[in-house]
């Protein structure tokens, strides 16, 4: 049951709204000014604020911004006796859920409050999830129900409670670090450090120093001893991402850690003993790297005690709607927008895309769309051009509809929609002359 705070200085309006919303089983609180409203927001968990624009002690438009800044999950619906466009625009910019006129829009208030309450429920779920997650990724927070994903999760759960070294394989962006964190958090080492390092992000010398640390005087600028990742993660877990990029001589030092639990700091002669679990990941075919003499075969067998292959997004298309909705909720809250819906055309385009960047690419696409969207729904035109073109070219399965002229007509329509009618921009994107475009528009009666 959502809790609604009504703010209006007219007692008849407060009473009427309280009765209407109370009959819908909402928990309703009423106040007559912003000072009282501020106190109720501090005392109660308010889901939706229904606020008059003009109040004795301030503006509801300004108040909506204060509410969204302090209580980002709470939604604000503004009511005004005399609607005007500038106030409405500013209200939406301030994060208000909607802006309606008293009297004219009375029939909208109940469905609007329901929508706002549903958005709040989603907002709070995402905020709670992010708070729980941080670095505390668990198997329960991995989004998706596809068979290939469930097989990977089941395997990871089984190995998590052991101390076995794990090798995660799969394309870039498939969520290997998420799996590594989940394995660590389900293990007996979960109270200890989990430290991740991307082996492709450092030169050989920097990576060696990052992993193993150094003694004072080992090189210019080394004025004191420094711990490396293995020492910092003692009794915990080290995640070595992109291990296929690790130089061969460092592979030998890593092999020693796996075999004896010992390593030498840079510039030191006395070995240091550690107890760490290693989870490694790669998007390379390590067997091919072994054949090319780029990776040690003995190290491969030590890190690949238990292999888990993570499916690409192309192999789990059924999970795209759930993932898209998850990222939409996350970025809507982050940007203080109330975008709760994804159009059918938009979702269809997502499901037809090749996703070379996998989940990471999907995350970036949704974030981009949220930034570009001003309404309450993600629409096709907020996607990059290649999504729109691919969607247009595969929209209809009826082959009789796919004459060259029809394909060209659909393509031009989509590009014009993408450019919001800007013909010069459309011509530039299609690499044709503006005169040609005008002729096509006339020919197809667009």
For each residue, the residues with C-beta under 8 A, 3 or more apart:
1: 25 26 27
2: 26 27 47 48 113 117 120 121
3: 26 27 28 29 44 45 46 47 48
4: 21 26 27 28 29 46 47 48 49 50 113 117
5: 29 30 31 37 40 41 44 46 48 49 50
6: 14 17 18 21 28 29 30 31 50 51
7: 30 31 32 33 34 36 37 49 50 51 52 55 60 63
8: 13 14 17 30 32 50 51 52 55 79
9: 32 33 52 55 56
10: 13 14 52
11: 14 15 32
12: 15 16
13: 8 10 16 17 52 79 102
14: 6 8 10 11 17 18 30 32
15: 11 12 18 19 30
16: 12 13 19 20
17: 6 8 13 14 20 21 28 30 50 109
18: 6 14 15 21 22 28 30
19: 15 16 22 23
20: 16 17 23 24 109 110
21: 4 6 17 18 24 26 28 50 109 110 113
22: 18 19 25 26 28
23: 19 20
24: 20 21 110 113 114
25: 1 22
26: 1 2 3 4 21 22 113 117
27: 1 2 3 4
28: 3 4 6 17 18 21 22
29: 3 4 5 6 40 44 46
30: 5 6 7 8 14 15 17 18
31: 5 6 7 36 37 40
32: 7 8 9 11 14 36 56
33: 7 9 36 37 55 56 57
34: 7 37 38 55 57 58 60 63
35: 38 39 57
36: 7 31 32 33 39 40
37: 5 7 31 33 34 40 41 49 51 63
38: 34 35 41 42
39: 35 36 42 43
40: 5 29 31 36 37 43 44 46
41: 5 37 38 44 46 49 67 70 71 74
42: 38 39
43: 39 40
44: 3 5 29 40 41
45: 3
46: 3 4 5 29 40 41 49 71 74
47: 2 3 4 74 75 116 117 120 121
48: 2 3 4 5 74 75 76 77 97 113 116 117 120
49: 4 5 7 37 41 46 64 67 74 75 76 77
50: 4 5 6 7 8 17 21 77 79 109 113
51: 6 7 8 37 55 60 63 64 76 77 78 79
52: 7 8 9 10 13 55 60 78 79 80
53: 59 60 61 78 79 80 81 87 91
54: 59 60 80 81
55: 7 8 9 33 34 51 52 58 59 60 63
56: 9 32 33
57: 33 34 35
58: 34 55 62 63
59: 53 54 55 62 63
60: 7 34 51 52 53 54 55 63 64 78 79 80 91
61: 53 64 65 78 87 90 91 94 96
62: 58 59 65 66 94
63: 7 34 37 51 55 58 59 60 66 67 76
64: 49 51 60 61 67 68 76 78 91 94 95 96
65: 61 62 68 69 94 95
66: 62 63 69 70
67: 41 49 63 64 70 71 74 76 95
68: 64 65 71 72 74 76 94 95 96 336
69: 65 66 72
70: 41 66 67
71: 41 46 67 68 74
72: 68 69 123 127 333 336
73: 120 123 124 127 333
74: 41 46 47 48 49 67 68 71 120
75: 47 48 49 97 116 117 119 120 123 338
76: 48 49 51 63 64 67 68 95 96 97
77: 48 49 50 51 96 97 98 99 100 109 112 113 116
78: 51 52 53 60 61 64 91 96 98 99 100
79: 8 13 50 51 52 53 60 100 101 102
80: 52 53 54 60 83 84 87 99 100 101 102
81: 53 54 101 102 103
82: 101
83: 80 87 88 99 100 101 104
84: 80 87 88
85: 88 89
86: 89 90
87: 53 61 80 83 84 90 91 99
88: 83 84 85 91 92 99
89: 85 86 92 93
90: 61 86 87 93 94
91: 53 60 61 64 78 87 88 94 96 99
92: 88 89 95 96 99 374
93: 89 90
94: 61 62 64 65 68 90 91
95: 64 65 67 68 76 92 336 337
96: 61 64 68 76 77 78 91 92 99
97: 48 75 76 77 112 115 116 119 338
98: 77 78 112 116
99: 77 78 80 83 87 88 91 92 96
100: 77 78 79 80 83 104 105 108 109 112
101: 79 80 81 82 83 104 105
102: 13 79 80 81 105 106
103: 81 106
104: 83 100 101
105: 100 101 102 108 109
106: 102 103 109
107: 110
108: 100 105 111 112
109: 17 20 21 50 77 100 105 106 112 113
110: 20 21 24 107 113 114
111: 108 114 115
112: 77 97 98 100 108 109 115 116
113: 2 4 21 24 26 48 50 77 109 110 116 117
114: 24 110 111 117 118
115: 97 111 112 118 119 340
116: 47 48 75 77 97 98 112 113 119 120 338
117: 2 4 26 47 48 75 113 114 120 121
118: 114 115 121 122 340
119: 75 97 115 116 122 123 338 340
120: 2 47 48 73 74 75 116 117 123 124
121: 2 47 117 118 124 125
122: 118 119 125 126 329 340
123: 72 73 75 119 120 126 127 329 332 333
124: 73 120 121 127 128
125: 121 122 128 129 329
126: 122 123 129 130 326 329 330 333
127: 72 73 123 124 130 131 333
128: 124 125 131 132
129: 125 126 132 133 141
130: 126 127 133 134 330
131: 127 128 134
132: 128 129 136 141
133: 129 130 136 137 141
134: 130 131
135: 181 194
136: 132 133 181 185
137: 133 141 142 178 181 182 185
138: 141 142 182 185 186
139: 142 153 156 157 182 186
140:
141: 129 132 133 137 138 182
142: 137 138 139 149 153 175 178 179 182
143: 319 322 323 326
144: 149 316 319 322 323
145: 149 150 318 319 322
146: 149 150 311 315 316 318 319
147: 150 151
148: 151 152 311 315 316
149: 142 144 145 146 152 153 311 316 319
150: 145 146 147 153 154
151: 147 148 154 155
152: 148 149 155 156 179 308 309 310 311
153: 139 142 149 150 156 157
154: 150 151 157 158
155: 151 152 158 159 306 308
156: 139 152 153 159 160 166 179 182 183 186 308
157: 139 153 154 160 186
158: 154 155 161
159: 155 156 162 164 166 183 306 308
160: 156 157 182 183 184 186 187
161: 158 186 187 188
162: 159 187
163: 187 188 277
164: 159 305 306
165: 258 277 278 279 280 302 303 304 305 306
166: 156 159 180 183 278 279 280 305 306 307 308
167: 243 279 280 281 282 286 303 304 305 306 307 308
168: 176 179 180 279 280 281 282 307 308 310
169: 281 282 283 286 307 308 309 310
170: 174 176 281 283 309 310 311 312
171: 174 283 312 356 358
172: 283 357 358 360
173: 313 357 358 359 360 361
174: 170 171 310 311 312 313 358 359
175: 142 178 179 310 358 359
176: 168 170 179 180 241 281 310
177: 180 181 196 239 241 281
178: 137 142 175 181 182
179: 142 152 156 168 175 176 182 183 308 310
180: 166 168 176 177 183 184 194 196 237 239 241 279 281
181: 135 136 137 177 178 184 185 194 239
182: 137 138 139 141 142 156 160 178 179 185 186
183: 156 159 160 166 179 180 186 187 237 279
184: 160 180 181 187 189 190 194 236 237 239 277 279
185: 136 137 138 181 182 190 194
186: 138 139 156 157 160 161 182 183 190
187: 160 161 162 163 183 184 190 237 277
188: 161 163
189: 184 192 235 236 237 277
190: 184 185 186 187
191:
192: 189 233 234 235 236 237
193: 232 233 234 235 236 237
194: 135 180 181 184 185 233 236 237 239
195: 229 232 233 236 237 238 239
196: 177 180 238 239 241
197: 201 202 207 210 211 229 238 239 240 241
198: 201 202 241 242
199: 202 207 240 241 242 243 244 245 246
200: 241 242 245
201: 197 198
202: 197 198 199 206 207 210
203: 206 207
204: 207 208 247 249 250
205: 208 209
206: 202 203 209 210
207: 197 199 202 203 204 210 211 246 247 250
208: 204 205 211 212 250 253 266
209: 205 206 212 213 214 226 228 266
210: 197 202 206 207 228 229
211: 197 207 208 228 229 230 250 253 254 263
212: 208 209 228 230 231 253 263 264 265 266
213: 209 225 226 227 228 230 231 265 266
214: 209 218 219 222 225 226 228 265 266 267 268
215: 218 222 225 265 266 267 268
216: 222 223 224 225
217: 222 267
218: 214 215 222 265 266 267 268
219: 214 222 266 267
220:
221:
222: 214 215 216 217 218 219 226 266 267
223: 216
224: 216
225: 213 214 215 216 265
226: 209 213 214 222
227: 213 231 232
228: 209 210 211 212 213 214 231 232 265
229: 195 197 210 211 232 233 238
230: 211 212 213 233 234 238 257 263 272 274 276
231: 212 213 227 228 234 272 274
232: 193 195 227 228 229
233: 192 193 194 195 229 230 236 237 238 274 276
234: 192 193 230 231 274 275 276
235: 189 192 193 275 276
236: 184 189 192 193 194 195 233 276 277
237: 180 183 184 187 189 192 193 194 195 233 276 277 278 279
238: 195 196 197 229 230 233 276 277 278 279
239: 177 180 181 184 194 195 196 197 279 280 281
240: 197 199 243 246 254 278 279 280 281
241: 176 177 180 196 197 198 199 200 280 281
242: 198 199 200 245 281 282 283
243: 167 199 240 246 280 281 282 303
244: 199 282 283 284 286 289 294 295
245: 199 200 242 284
246: 199 207 240 243 250 251 254
247: 204 207 250 251
248: 251 252 294 295 296
249: 204 252 253
250: 204 207 208 211 246 247 253 254
251: 246 247 248 254 255 295 296 299
252: 248 249 255 256 296
253: 208 211 212 249 250 256 257 263 264
254: 211 240 246 250 251 257 258 278 299
255: 251 252 258 259 296 298 299 302
256: 252 253 259 260 262 263
257: 230 253 254 260 261 262 263 274 276 278
258: 165 254 255 278 299 302 303
259: 255 256 302
260: 256 257
261: 257 273 274 275 276
262: 256 257 271 272 273 274
263: 211 212 230 253 256 257 271 272 274
264: 212 253 268 269 270 271 272
265: 212 213 214 215 218 225 228 268 272
266: 208 209 212 213 214 215 218 219 222
267: 214 215 217 218 219 222
268: 214 215 218 264 265 272
269: 264
270: 264
271: 262 263 264
272: 230 231 262 263 264 265 268
273: 261 262
274: 230 231 233 234 257 261 262 263
275: 234 235 261
276: 230 233 234 235 236 237 238 257 261
277: 163 165 184 187 189 236 237 238
278: 165 166 237 238 240 254 257 258 303
279: 165 166 167 168 180 183 184 237 238 239 240
280: 165 166 167 168 239 240 241 243 303
281: 167 168 169 170 176 177 180 239 240 241 242 243
282: 167 168 169 242 243 244 286
283: 169 170 171 172 242 244
284: 244 245 288 289
285: 288 289
286: 167 169 244 282 289 290 295 300 304
287: 290 291 300
288: 284 285 291 292
289: 244 284 285 286 292 294 295
290: 286 287 293 294 295 296 297 300
291: 287 288
292: 288 289
293: 290
294: 244 248 289 290
295: 244 248 251 286 289 290 299 300
296: 248 251 252 255 290 299 300
297: 290 300 301
298: 255 301 302
299: 251 254 255 258 295 296 302 303
300: 286 287 290 295 296 297 303 304
301: 297 298 304
302: 165 255 258 259 298 299 305
303: 165 167 243 258 278 280 299 300
304: 165 167 286 300 301 307
305: 164 165 166 167 302
306: 155 159 164 165 166 167
307: 166 167 168 169 304
308: 152 155 156 159 166 167 168 169 179
309: 152 169 170
310: 152 168 169 170 174 175 176 179
311: 146 148 149 152 170 174 315 316
312: 170 171 174 315 316 355 358
313: 173 174 316 317 319 320 323 355 358 359 361 362
314: 317 354 355
315: 146 148 311 312
316: 144 146 148 149 311 312 313 319 320
317: 313 314 320 351
318: 145 146 321
319: 143 144 145 146 149 313 316 322 323
320: 313 316 317 323 324 347 350 351 362
321: 318 324 325 342 347 351
322: 143 144 145 319 325 326
323: 143 144 313 319 320 326 327 359 362
324: 320 321 327 328 342 347 350 362 366
325: 321 322 328 329 342
326: 126 143 322 323 329 330
327: 323 324 330 331 362 363 366 367
328: 324 325 331 332 339 340 342 366 370 378
329: 122 123 125 126 325 326 332 333
330: 126 130 326 327 333 334
331: 327 328 334 335 366 367 370
332: 123 328 329 335 337 338 339 340 370
333: 72 73 123 126 127 329 330 336
334: 330 331
335: 331 332 370 371
336: 68 72 95 333
337: 95 332 370 373
338: 75 97 116 119 332 376
339: 328 332 370 373 375 376 377 378
340: 115 118 119 122 328 332 376 377
341: 376 377 378
342: 321 324 325 328 346 347 377 378
343: 346 347 377 378 379 380
344: 347 348
345: 348 349 379 380 391
346: 342 343 349 350 369 378 379 380 382 383
347: 320 321 324 342 343 344 350 351
348: 344 345 351 352 391 395
349: 345 346 352 353 380 383 387 388 390 391
350: 320 324 346 347 353 362 365 387
351: 317 320 321 347 348
352: 348 349 390 391 394
353: 349 350 387 390
354: 314
355: 312 313 314 358 361 362
356: 171 361
357: 172 173 360 361 362 364
358: 171 172 173 174 175 312 313 355 361 362
359: 173 174 175 313 323 362 363
360: 172 173 357 363 364
361: 173 313 355 356 357 358 364 365
362: 313 320 323 324 327 350 355 357 358 359 365 366
363: 327 359 360 366 367
364: 357 360 361 367 368
365: 350 361 362 368 369 383 384 387
366: 324 327 328 331 362 363 369 370 378
367: 327 331 363 364 370 371
368: 364 365 371 372 382 384
369: 346 365 366 372 373 378 382 383
370: 328 331 332 335 337 339 366 367 373 378
371: 335 367 368
372: 368 369 382
373: 337 339 369 370 377 378 379 382
374: 92
375: 339 379
376: 338 339 340 341
377: 339 340 341 342 343 373
378: 328 339 341 342 343 346 366 369 370 373 382
379: 343 345 346 373 375 382
380: 343 345 346 349 383 387 388 391 414 417
381: 388 417 418 420
382: 346 368 369 372 373 378 379
383: 346 349 365 369 380 387 388
384: 365 368 387 388
385: 388 389 415 418 429
386: 389 390
387: 349 350 353 365 380 383 384 390 391
388: 349 380 381 383 384 385 391 392 414 415 417 418
389: 385 386 392 393 411 414 415
390: 349 352 353 386 387 393 394
391: 345 348 349 352 380 387 388 394 395 414
392: 388 389 395 410 411 413 414
393: 389 390 407 410 411
394: 352 390 391
395: 348 391 392 410
396: 401 402
397:
398: 401 402
399: 402
400:
401: 396 398 406
402: 396 398 399 406 407
403: 406 407
404: 407 408
405: 408 409 444
406: 401 402 403 409 410
407: 393 402 403 404 410 411
408: 404 405 411 412 440 444
409: 405 406 412 413 444 446
410: 392 393 395 406 407 413 414
411: 389 392 393 407 408 414 415 430
412: 408 409 415 416 426 430 437 440 441 444 446
413: 392 409 410 416 417 446
414: 380 388 389 391 392 410 411 417 418
415: 385 388 389 411 412 418 419 426 429 430
416: 412 413 419 421 423 426 446
417: 380 381 388 413 414 420
418: 381 385 388 414 415 426 429
419: 415 416 422 423 425 426 429
420: 381 417
421: 416
422: 419 425 426
423: 416 419 426 427 434 437 438 441
424: 427 428 434
425: 419 422 428 429
426: 412 415 416 418 419 422 423 429 430 437
427: 423 424 430 432 433 434 436 437
428: 424 425 431
429: 385 415 418 419 425 426
430: 411 412 415 426 427 437
431: 428
432: 427 436 437
433: 427 436 437
434: 423 424 427 437 438
435: 438 439
436: 427 432 433 439 440
437: 412 423 426 427 430 432 433 434 440 441
438: 423 434 435 441 442
439: 435 436 442 443
440: 408 412 436 437 443 444 446
441: 412 423 437 438 444 446
442: 438 439 445
443: 439 440
444: 405 408 409 412 440 441
445: 442
446: 409 412 413 416 440 441
